[in-house]
Every structure is written in structure tokens, then in C-alpha cells.
Amino acid sequence: MVKDEKAEELEAKGLYRRAAARWVEVMAQSNSEGDRDWIATHRKECLEKIRRPPARADDYVDLHKAVNDTQRRMGIARPNGEAFRLKGKAI
């Protein structure tokens, strides 16, 4: 088992990605094959502990509201997008 104070502090703080990077540095300095194997396993455990943010569904309600507000302020707000249609052309 290999000890590295900095990597262990990062793990204690929940900074697993940084801790995994630190373990790579420690692995490069290690002379023993057994130590390198232990570090690789421990680094893999750190990477597995990384919490990814939950995936958010696309929600364009805020964007739609901002567009409508901007068009109103610019004075080009028209129902059904008529401000952007060619005059005399019905769709």
C-alpha cells in the first residue's frame, strides 16, 4: 500500500478527479510493480466515485419567453411569426 498525503487529502474533500490525477503522479515515481498495481486500482476507485451532474431534459420555455419579450420590446411581435414572413405570401 502506498501513502500520499496530498492525494488522500483530495479524496477526503471529495475531489476525486484531482486525487486520481495525483495518483498518476505518484505512480510515475513508484519503483515497485506491486505499488503501481495498487495505485492503478485505487485510482480506478477514485474515478468511479466521481459524481456526474444529472442529465437535464431540454427545456426551451425560458428561451421562448426571452424571445417573445425581446420581440415585444423591439416592436416586432406578431402572432404566428408573421413578422418574419414575406408580405403577400401565405403559408
Order of alpha helices (4+ residues) and beta strands (2+ residues): alpha-alpha-alpha-alpha
